[in-house]
């Protein structure tokens, strides 16, 4: 095994260990109620309703948490992964949900949170795609990975909240891989 291969393996093992520690911290936070949806519930309570729906429609506003929308009462609403992926939603984005009389859901992003782009590496662990960037593992939606035809090890441009800590990010794009030059 070459020195560069050993270094790559060590780097991968360290990133995996860091990710496992973050996952363990997340489980502890969920069990103790320290973090999680409480941040988004608090943010959702601060959302000012923008308008009422048409006859028979119900309009709900809330905050995206990475997978679902949470309203001010703490109720969660499913956000289709394809919509979240296509719209590049990130935790903290304010959404408006119109529930039509026929029961169909129509989402609209009405208040994007401030964003920043970072670059990381796509990984897959514990049944979840993640991007390791800046020493942190960010969950990403399978729909985004599939859309961009991402593969483990790809470099990814990731959108994350600028000011808030987040467990989730949105894939902006997969960066082209540099071709290895054969050495003789």
C-alpha positions in Angstrom: 0.0 0.0 0.0 1.5 3.3 -1.0 2.0 6.2 1.4 -0.7 8.3 -0.3 -3.2 5.4 -0.1 -2.3 5.0 3.6 -2.9 8.7 4.2 -6.2 8.6 2.4 -7.3 5.6 4.5 -6.2 7.4 7.7 -8.1 10.5 6.6 -11.2 8.4 5.9 -11.0 6.6 9.3 -10.7 9.9 11.1 -13.6 11.4 9.2 -15.7 8.3 10.1 -14.7 8.5 13.7 -15.7 12.2 13.8 -19.0 11.5 12.1 -19.7 8.7 14.6 -19.0 11.1 17.5 -21.4 13.7 16.0 -24.0 11.0 15.5 -23.7 9.9 19.2 -24.0 13.5 20.3 -27.1 13.9 18.2 -28.7 10.9 19.8 -27.8 12.2 23.2 -29.3 15.6 22.3 -32.5 13.9 21.0 -32.8 11.9 24.2 -32.3 14.9 26.4 -34.3 17.3 24.3 -31.4 19.7 24.1 -31.6 20.4 20.4 -33.4 19.2 17.3 -36.9 20.4 16.3 -37.2 22.8 19.3 -35.0 25.4 17.3 -37.3 25.1 14.3 -40.5 25.2 16.4 -39.2 28.4 18.0 -38.4 29.9 14.6 -41.8 28.8 13.3 -43.6 30.7 16.1 -41.9 33.9 14.9 -43.3 33.5 11.4 -45.9 36.1 10.5 -48.8 34.6 8.4 -48.6 36.2 5.0 -52.2 35.5 3.6 -55.3 33.4 3.9 -56.1 30.8 1.4 -59.0 30.6 -1.1 -62.3 29.1 -0.2 -61.8 25.7 1.3 -58.0 26.0 1.4 -56.0 25.8 4.6 -52.7 27.8 4.7 -50.0 26.8 7.1 -46.6 28.5 7.5 -43.6 27.0 9.1 -39.9 26.3 9.0 -38.0 23.6 7.1 -35.9 21.3 9.4 -34.1 19.4 6.7 -36.8 16.9 6.0 -40.2 18.3 7.1 -41.9 21.6 7.8 -42.7 22.5 11.4 -45.4 25.0 12.3 -45.6 27.2 15.3 -47.6 24.6 17.2 -44.9 22.0 16.6 -46.9 20.0 14.1 -44.9 18.5 11.3 -45.8 18.3 7.6 -44.1 16.1 5.1 -42.1 18.0 2.4 -41.5 16.0 -0.7 -37.8 15.2 -1.1 -37.9 16.0 -4.8 -39.3 19.5 -4.0 -36.8 20.1 -1.2 -34.0 18.9 -3.4 -35.0 20.9 -6.5 -35.6 24.1 -4.4 -32.4 23.5 -2.5 -34.1 24.0 0.8 -32.0 24.1 3.9 -32.9 24.1 7.6 -34.4 27.5 8.6 -36.1 28.3 5.3 -39.7 29.5 5.8 -42.3 27.7 3.8 -46.0 28.2 3.1 -48.1 25.2 2.7 -51.5 25.4 1.0 -53.7 22.4 1.7 -56.3 22.2 -1.1 -59.9 21.0 -0.6 -58.9 17.8 -2.4 -56.2 17.2 0.2 -53.2 18.0 -2.0 -50.3 19.9 -0.6 -48.7 22.8 -2.4 -45.5 24.2 -0.8 -43.8 27.5 -1.6 -40.6 28.8 -0.2 -41.4 32.3 1.2 -38.4 33.1 3.3 -35.0 31.7 2.6 -32.5 31.8 5.4 -29.0 33.3 4.8 -26.8 30.7 3.1 -23.2 29.8 2.5 -21.6 27.3 0.2 -18.9 24.9 1.4 -17.2 22.0 -0.3 -17.1 18.5 1.1 -16.9 14.8 0.3 -20.0 12.6 -0.3 -20.2 9.6 2.1 -22.7 6.9 3.0 -23.1 5.6 6.5 -25.9 4.2 8.6 -28.2 4.2 5.6 -27.9 7.9 5.1 -25.9 10.0 2.5 -23.8 12.7 4.2 -21.3 15.3 3.1 -18.2 15.7 5.3 -17.1 19.3 5.2 -15.2 21.5 7.6 -14.9 18.6 10.1 -18.7 18.1 10.2 -21.1 15.6 8.6 -24.2 17.1 7.0 -27.1 14.9 6.1 -28.3 15.3 2.5 -31.4 14.1 0.7 -31.2 10.9 -1.3 -33.3 12.7 -4.0 -30.4 15.2 -4.4 -27.7 12.5 -4.6 -29.8 10.6 -7.2 -30.5 13.7 -9.3 -26.9 14.7 -9.5 -25.8 11.1 -9.9 -23.5 11.4 -6.9 -21.2 8.6 -5.8 -19.4 8.1 -2.5 -16.1 10.0 -2.7 -17.4 12.8 -5.0 -16.6 16.4 -4.1 -19.8 18.3 -3.5 -20.7 21.9 -3.3 -23.1 22.1 -0.4 -25.5 24.9 0.8 -25.8 25.3 4.6 -27.3 27.9 6.8 -24.8 30.8 7.2 -25.4 31.4 10.9 -27.2 28.5 12.4 -25.7 25.1 13.2 -27.4 22.5 11.1 -27.4 18.7 10.7 -28.6 19.1 7.1 -27.4 20.7 3.9 -28.6 20.9 0.3 -26.5 19.7 -2.6 -25.7 22.6 -5.0 -23.8 20.4 -7.4 -21.3 17.6 -7.8 -17.9 18.9 -8.7 -16.1 17.3 -11.7 -13.5 14.8 -10.7 -9.9 15.5 -11.7 -8.6 12.8 -13.9 -5.6 10.9 -12.6 -2.6 11.1 -14.8 -1.1 7.6 -15.2 2.5 7.4 -13.9 4.9 5.0 -15.6 
